[in-house]
């Protein structure tokens, strides 16, 4: 869920062209502006801590045409000049945001391809699913964009998010430009998994690590967004406030989360039926994690103690189930039959949550879990 730059429909007034920066990004923004020396910056951190929002804030600060130097040094774009208004309307001629097709509509940025035609639907009557990768054709367009003369006198900026979605061919296409950047071109790469980037790409970028926000700051921000029980939804998302907001939109509210361990132990899958498979696997892994914590006398991390401590716990079964879930997570984005996959995974965790004295379910969990791979 993007919170960095407002969509045009959200900006009826000129002063609202740039939305307020997320509170936990103020210090990293000032650090980036004061320490960045190269032409390429890699912003990395856990998913949902604001890499993309910080990249847009950096772009706004660099392309703002009216903010005094002192404000710009602190990352405060004026929000009223022509440059800021062009960014808010997604039409700034010196800014290109490179996203997978699947994220373009979600985040409100058009395709990198001129004319706005998505390569995923080209030649297929528009029936192809949006790609989850940043394709080589889009990267070539970004390279050509960086080589053009600046339109408004500032730098040419290319934001790549999530950078790990570049396949090896796409990354190698960008590599040459990272080695020898043309003119005033700058690149901001955002990643939740920087080790999945080519080592040659990482080595050509200055790095900025984003920590998980302070829990008190994140809870206060969530409360300001009207979220009920922000402590619960924040713990469910591992402390990542933006991820918590995304999951709330998918139906993972506080009440559903607190009831989830008991529901899974009873084999009930209705509350998970509308969730994407990667999110289901993540939730089941957290149930196993917290059940193991309670089994060895440690406090749970993701669930309230009363949601976990009532469940039976067997260390050997939970450990084995956790391994199967990790294997399933490797292939979670493949085109499986999601309802059957969810049912098989829930059955596996249900078996792991049987009382240690229950020997009627010591058989292997459904083979669909162990064989969840191409």
Buried (B, 14 or more C-beta within 10 A) or exposed (E): BBBBBBBEEEBEEEEBBBBEBBBBBBEBBBEBBEEBEEBBBBBBBBBBBBBBBBBBBBBBBBBBBBBEEEBBEBBBBBBBBBBBBBBBBBEBEBBBBBBBBBBBEEBBBBBBBEEEEBBBBEEEEEEBEBBEBBBBBBBBBBBEBBEEEBEBEBBBBBBBBBBBBBBEEBBBBBBEBBEEBEEBBBBBBBBBEBEEBBEEBBEBBBBBEBEBBEBEEBBEBBEEEEBEBBBBBBBBBBBBBBBBBBBBEEEBBBEBBBEBBBBBBEEBBEBBEEBBBEBBBBBBBBBBBBBBBBBEEEEBEBBBEEBBBEBBBBEEBBEBBBEBBEBBBEBBEEEBEBEEBBBBBBBBBBBBBBEEEEEEBEEEBBEBBBEBEE
